[in-house]
Amino acid sequence: MTIALDHIVPIPLKDRFSQRTSDVWNNTLALEQGAFIKIKAPSGTGKTTLVHILYKLRNDFEGAVQIDNTSLSAINDDQLAALRQQHISIIFQDLRLFPNLTARENIELKRVLQTPFYEAGVIDSMAEALGVSHVMEQKAGLCSYGEQQRIAIIRALIQPFSWLIMDEPFSHLDLVNTQKAAALIEAECRKRNAGFIITDLDEDTNFTYTKQYSL
Amino acid sequence: MHGLQALLKKLIRTGAGRSRFVLAIVGLSVAMLLILAAVQIQSNFNDLLHSKTNQDSVANFLVLNKILNDQNLGATALSEKDIEELKKQPFVESVGLLSPSRFKASIQSNSTRFPFYTDIAFEAVPNDFIDVTSKDWKWDETMPFVPVIVPNMFLDFYNFQFSFSQNLPQLTQGVVKMIVFKINLYGPNGVVNFNGHVVGFSDRISSLLVPQEFMNWGNSRFGKNQDTKPSRVIIRTKDPGNPKLTDYLRQHNLTTDADKTRFSRYRQVVDLVVTISGITGIILLAFALLIFSLFIQLTVASCKEEIVLLITLGASPAQLRAFLMRQFFPVNIIIILVSVCILSVLQYYLHYLLLEQHIYVSAYPSAGMVFCAIGVLALIWLMNRVFIRKYISPTAGK
């Protein structure tokens, strides 16, 4: 599954981008499946905006996003749901867990939303790997932000996908936990022959990137 | 997918406004009972009306004539317009004219041992309207006998009243049929005699009937005036209890055997009960559906954040609609099943209750009632679907 960006410019940020160049905005980009893509940018340059455009959470932009030659703006609600269930998984910067569900239920929900990709037991092994086993039965709203971030990572990895989109996924993790999470993410991507797009503020060595872009 | 249902149930709480939902359930139950009862009462009454015991041949044939009063004495003839209009009425299947004899006639016994003599008048009616089948029912000038059909009540009157008072023997139908008597027709050129005999007994028309051919011949030969307008007609109708029929008769100043149309009065009462019950039921149903709609709207509104996040995470609108449908619809199935069960039990008791009074209604609910129940269920399903679609769609795509 390839993602092609064709001269994307978010309308609210239009004036700002007309004065400077960017690797992504108002450019042509083709992201091949399996590629590990890093998007590096300082705060306020539209990282989250880009993530939301790719995930079709916002439509206020010029240009076109093509997924396997189909324009993202042309697909309907049911096709979008199928895309999110089968092909594009996401870790939001603001995590977006259900605070009233337990950590396990948050992950389980994503597992059973479509035909499960993994058995339920995989949740435990992933939780073990990221060191959050002890909070699995706690309400997500009561977990620390770092714990919630790891739960959101597991939730994104429990479903089938061709692309994983991550918006500053390690912002609240210490170095050791970041490495553990990155290793799990990489392993899961390789297992599915999937690619990822990760946004972050700074340079890092968490992954061996295929390509790095600046916004 | 069972796990998904359980998780969705935790997220989309249908508990908000639970009391309103219970109210809607109660309202819908009452509505269903009223609507289905209306259908069942109607079908019970139709059963009574059209069952074999009621559908005797007498009831389906009505002899009509104008109500005789001081104003229309001697002017009771029905015009062609009256008859044409009658034919056009939906409740009239066919109309037959009764032609009266316009000549003086008498019958007398041939036997001295059993003498009788009486002046008499005949009537003729198209053969389709006669309830006696006899191979002898025909006449032409070469025939030795004139066949006559006698109303059953004439014979009853004779056997159970007249014979006692005159010390005469009682006669069976068979015996009467064997008696040959003399028919005298009085014309301008004197008396002409015929032999007559009874070929059958009718419950339908209360006059002495002769074949139409004989009547035409007699009227043309001996008739005193040529006014051929009939005063009485016989109609064939599917349902003499039809209130429209009695209304029509009343409006046109016509009358018939009131006993035959007695069902129309019951039917007006039943129609009223059915209408009131049905309309109340439908209004309640409408309100119940409205409350359901509000309840669905309330649920979706109170869980808007959860629904938006679910859709963001990839839940399809179809999955959410199916979930909501599963939350809201099954209770309707239960309501309708319970309503049908209650009415079935009542019908069963009604069957035995009425049986004691020799009135037969089915022990089981009518097919119409079951179809109605299925129909209303389909309507509720459709409305639920529309409401859910309406309230989920704006949330999707966000």
Interface residues (C-beta under 8 A of the other chain):
Chain A: L57 D77 D78 L80 A81 A82 L83 R84 Q85 R96 F98 N100 L101 E105 E108 L109 K110 V112 L113 Q114 Q159
Chain B: M1 G3 L4 L7 K10 L11 E306 L309 I311 T312 L313 G314 A315 S316 P317 A318 Q319 A396 G397
